[in-house]
């Protein structure tokens, strides 16, 4: 301890109080009694517990996290492209989630695709209606063609009949020309035969024109 001057000793004798310098440490016994106080023990235990918890958290964070200003990640990158385009309506996975084959990753809003499908279906219905109309027109044309064929057949049959009648009338006229020179028939019978031949030829010409008209269609 540092020496006390005579003046200080005189003051101490007069006052009866001993002054201890501020820098003097506490006695060992006082320190021991201080550490044995419950409040001090609790405070020191709390400080130690907080230090242990903070250290554990810091160590766990250091083990599970990397901190750097310049780093690269080596990983497998797989590009995914849907077959149709559209707005994503729902995402079914989270970051770094393990997925398996067949898992739904996200859902595309079907509104655009449904509109395209509806448009295509309408186009198909229009095409089917056109096909039905064309088929109906083809059936009508076939029926009309059959009618024309029947008309042509009838005209041909009439023309053949007229040709046969004309041929018969011409034969009769030739025989009558021979018979009139011999006096076997009268002049009136000969004239009737000539008229019948002319009428048969006219009928044949008419039937031929009808057949030609039917063939023109």
Residue pairs with C-beta under 8 A, 6 or more apart in sequence:
1 24
2 21
4 12
8 19
12 18
12 19
26 34
34 40
35 41
80 105
82 108
84 108
84 113
85 112
86 108
86 109
86 110
86 111
86 112
86 113
87 108
87 109
87 112
88 106
88 107
88 108
88 109
89 107
89 108
89 109
90 106
90 107
91 105
91 106
91 107
92 103
92 104
92 105
92 106
92 107
93 99
93 103
93 105
93 106
99 105
148 214
148 217
151 214
151 217
152 211
152 214
152 215
155 207
155 210
155 211
155 213
155 214
156 211
158 207
158 210
158 211
159 204
159 207
159 208
159 210
159 211
161 207
162 200
162 203
162 204
162 206
162 207
163 204
163 207
165 200
165 203
165 204
166 197
166 200
166 201
166 203
166 204
168 200
169 193
169 196
169 197
169 199
169 200
169 201
170 197
170 200
172 193
172 196
172 197
173 193
173 194
173 196
173 197
176 185
176 189
176 190
176 193
176 194
177 190
179 185
179 190
180 186
180 187
180 189
180 190
